[in-house]
């Protein structure tokens, strides 16, 4: 009964429909970019970029509080710009600490957290911090849907034209130049693309949950996938399931939507891990029997 | 491709690894770089491939200084234990080769290479399920996809069995016969089996010798 009323509301209530449309698009974008992040062993990068995007948002709020609006009345713009700056900083530090790449992320995440705290405090809008930390897909606007749509189109075009190059650099950075790839250029293209997607995700997932939306479906997909393509498809299916059931959970229990989506993601990962373990144990027992 | 190295020296911080190394190779030569672990073989290769920035000495490819050199597709490279490659993420052999060949005309070359290397039937297998020998063949195919003029193989027989080692040496020999310049790095002394034209021995105490099959050209540099 509860589920039926959720489905009815999903298509009758405009805010629910907007949440579903945003969720479906982000459900593809997050694991798609997440798969590259996991391949490159940079799972924390989304968190780091999220923190830097938050700096942009806080600066935007600060400028608005001073009466400087221009395009700063939409914090997402500055969020994207700062996220790109954060991404380029990570790339810069990553090259100086080639054997300790995670150090670059600690530096950027710390700077991001510190600057955000300062500007949120200066803007006297610390009350809005909760929304940016945990996000809310149920309150997204039409304008935000268009932003996701444009982002999805840019990402799709980049993958149609440069997918092979980005994958080759992700899997093996050092050999990519022998394939005729301009490695530095594609590192920057990737980091800029990731920075934009992270900023867009921030609005609905929040700074603290962006990484989970990008990485956990891929972690579950990796357990079942036998190829890159199959892993990606499985990850996207898991991601979409978590969006749909997460919305249902948020609607039914009246809990934050970002948290509900991530919780479903974790449940899927646990179920997949348990099933995989059972299958593995059965196979070993079967082999022991044969021997 | 002509490779000229003049007075190459390299150090990690204050630790000197290579001192005043000079050598020349012509198209179609077959260089074996021999030395124990830690003797500087991999450092030498990293300099040759532009991974290590050379501060002392010069490297030229067809008379072009390495700092100006752009035609890296003329090189095929198989790294030691493929350790730069993330082969823990699911990826099939076919997918790996697909992302490694950027030209559309490579399909027939790819199939021929796979058949020649005896790995045609594992095209749909996940690379993390392959044996060391199979993985090595896959990476050689990948290095050969762009028809390189020079093939660089870093410690290729370190993690494979005797049978695969023999297959590997035969394959290298065949590629050499096709006119490809080979640079093979090995830590074993088992080099008599190899039909090399040049030998660079690195002794681990900064001394090196470079010889053209039996004739010493330079060496004993301290």
Interface residues (C-beta under 8 A of the other chain):
Chain A: X35 X38 X39 X40 X41 X164 X165 X167 X168 X170 X171 X172 X173 X174 X175 X177 X178 X179 X180 X181 X222 X225 X226 X227 X228 X229 X230 X231
Chain B: X50 X51 X72 X73 X75 X76 X77 X79 X84 X85 X86 X89 X90 X91 X92 X95 X96 X98 X99 X100 X101 X102 X124 X126 X142 X143 X145 X146 X148
